[in-house]
Amino acid sequence: MVKSNRRKFLASVAGIAAVSAANGTSLMAKEKKYIAHQVYFWLKNPGSSEDRAELINGIKTLRKIDSVKKITIGVVATTEKRSVIDDSWSVSELALFTDLAAQSAYQVHPIHLDFIKNYSHLWSKVVVYDSAEV
């Protein structure tokens, strides 16, 4: 009985490996690494909830760009004040891309260019941090 179970187990593993190989996948598939595009906006009128809402709505339009895997939008969190925290900005965007080509496509996409044209009047400063996941 033990040999039979062992044979069944080995046959199952071999079958899974064959299917994985046929699909071009691995049993130990590598985790996908992303390019993170972090953007921080300083509003011209930082006290204006209307300007903040307008900018947030504008950032939401960027989700329609096909090269974007995910976009999250944030505002300053009310965390403990510490010397290492910069809370001078108003709105943030974090966009994830599968690779540099996808991030480059985003930069010249008509929706992104329209966003800059239609919403840049709201901000006084923008800082971008692009990073590659390790």
N, C-alpha and C positions, 0 to 999 in steps of 0.2 A: 504494500500500500504506500509506503514512503517513497519508493522509486516512481510510482505512478504520479504522485503529487509533485515530485521534483520534476518529472518530465513535463507535466502540464505547466508548471511554473516557468520552466526554461522555454517551452514552446510559446507561452504567452509573451515573455520578454522578447524573444526573437521576432514574434509577430509585430509587437509594438515598435521595435527597432526598424523593421522593414518598412512599416507604414511611415514612420518618421523620416526615414531616408528617402522614401518615394515623394514625400511632401516637401522635402528640402528643409526639414526642421531637425532639431537635435533634442535628445532626451534632456540634455542640460543646456537648453537655449539660453543665450546671453540676454541679459536685461538691456532694453533699449535705452540709450543715453540721449539726452535732449540738449538743445541749445536754448538757454533761457535769456529772454530779452526783457530786462527790468527797466521800466521807465517811471521817473518821478516828475510830477508836474507841480509847479508853484503857481497858484492862481494870481492874477493881477489884483483881484478883489478877494482875498482869502476869507473874508467874513461873509461872502455872498453864498447862501445856500442854493440860489438859483444858478449861479455860475458853476458851482460844483456839480449840481444835478445835470446841467447841460453837458459838461465835460464827460461825466460818467456815461450819459446816453451816447455821446460821440464815440467813446471807447468801445461801447457795446457793438457798434457797427463793424468793428474790426474782426469780430467773431465770424463774420461771413467770408473771410478770406480763407480759401481752401488749404493753404499751406500752414495755417495755424492749427496746432493740435489742441491747445487749450489757452484761454485767456481768463485771468482772474483780475478783478478790479478791487482796489483797497483805498481806505482812508486811514489817517493816522489813528493808531490804536491808543487807548488810554492806559498804557502800561506804565509801570514805575519809571519815573524820570531818573535817568542815569547819564553820566557824561559821554558815554559811547553811543547814545541814541540821538539821531537827527530826526526831530519831529517838526521840522520847519516846512515841509512840503504839504501839499493839499490832497492830491489824488495819485494813486499808483496803478500801473498796469504791469502784469507779468504774463508774457506770452511764451509758450513753449513750441519749439520746432523740432522736427526729427533730424535735421542736419543744416549745414550752412547754406546749402542751395535753397532750402525752404525759407530760411530767414531772409536771404537776399531777395527772393521772389516777393516776400511780404513788403520789403522796403519800397519796391517800385509798383506795387499793386495799385490800381486805380482807387480802390476803397481807402487804402492807407493815404494816398496822396490827397483824396477828397477830405479825409479826416483832418489832415494838417491844414489844408486850405480853409475849411469851415470852422475849425475850433481853435486855431492858434491865437486868435484874438483874446482868448480867455486866459492864457498863461503868460507869465513874465519870465519863466525859466523852465528848462527841461534838462534833466540829467538821465543818461542811459547807461546801464551796466549790462553788457552782454557776457555770458559765461557759458562754457562748455562743461557739461556734467562729467565727472570722473568716476 
